[in-house]
């Protein structure tokens, strides 16, 4: 099983917000589940919520399976291989996690390290997955605000990401809000959390 220090440090902060929305019987579809640490932590705390983890990286999928085998969760599905940059109609989904059957789409620390196609794909797929009249897309990570990045550590992080790949880097919240609006979602909350990050709540 893989272990990411960042996931250990932010899992409780994210869980605190997730609890508000992930009430009994809800279904959470996580895009880019990473190592599986978040899935395991959330599933242990929210036993009446069903989680569907997904990943595009094969090592991460194996790690998620390792966590599921170790903890024997009854409320977590086997991880799916999902490339969010690919058209939604190419995804292979379980029957009960199909279009407009999901309560929460969850995405943690992806938007600053993915392609533009994946950014678009996240919002487009959220529109397809979430119930047509309710449901939320919840994202976590560092962001740019009105063209401004702070503090200095985030500026350096952004520059380093851009050096790696021109499509990487901290995304402006206004830009994400426009993408949300195009996909029948609106920015409902912008929640500041430790380490200069935000949790963004996009709702119907």
Secondary structure, DSSP 8 states (H G I E B T S, - for coil): ----HHHHHHHHHHHHHHHHH--TT-EEEESS-TTSHHHHHHHHH-TTSEEEEEES-HHHHHHHHHHHHHHT-SSB---EE--TTS-GGG----GGGSTT-BSEEEEES-GGGS-HHHHHHHHHHHHHHB-SSS-EEEEEE--BBTTB--SHHHHHHHHHHHHH-TT-S--BHHHHHHHHHHTT-EEEEEEEETTTEEEEEEE-
